Amino acid sequence: MSDEGGESCEELLNLLHQRMISTGEWSSTLSQMLRMLEESGWETQLREQAEKEARAQNSIQVGALVDKLGGYAHDTFPRTVRATISAKIRDYLDRNLEDA
């Protein structure tokens, strides 16, 4: 699906990603998110869940483990982190939309 400019959502996301990388905003946002996740204890909980799931398997099946952990990670991702990072990206877009 394309917008009026002929660019797909995926193309726009890629352009946004590249622009954030070139301005240093990507690194800053990623660092903030990782710090917030560590402070919230989410990273530790995810690791503990991974260990629990791995121990429950007779032989480790990476694909099945990733599937289970992906759902767990999505379901337990802290709302405050999601909201803060989303707001930061929206702010970046607002500040840079005119330049695009």
Buried (B, 14 or more C-beta within 10 A) or exposed (E): EEEEEEEEEEEBEEEBEEBBEEEEBBEEBEEBBEEBBEEBEBEEBBEEBBEEBBEEEEEEEEEEBEEBBEEBBEEEBBEEBEEBBEEBBEEBEEEBEEEE
